């Protein structure tokens, strides 16, 4: 099953619970931190650091779940549970999904 890019109801619930301004601030923080999380994932993969790889994937997954980005969360979850692959990790696909997700989340936060 393919997950949707965004689950607007999750973001709406966060905005209702935390307040729209604070939810938008949290999204902005995630969008500025996510590239560092992806860089950590890449570094762990390049260095053969299985634990670091799982931790970085877990961080991406958890944040994506919080903000209503199920497609990104599902990719990161698969990486977390699958552990460090023997071949090339699916980083380009994750980066592409993150880029699309970032645009969609920013649009939600700016609405």
Secondary structure, DSSP 8 states (H G I E B T S, - for coil): ----S--HHHHHHHHHHH-HHHHHHHHHHHHHHHHHHHHHHHHHHHHT-HHHHHHHHHHHHHHHHHHT-HHHHHHHHHHHHH-S-SS--SHHHHHHHHHHHHHHHHHHHH-
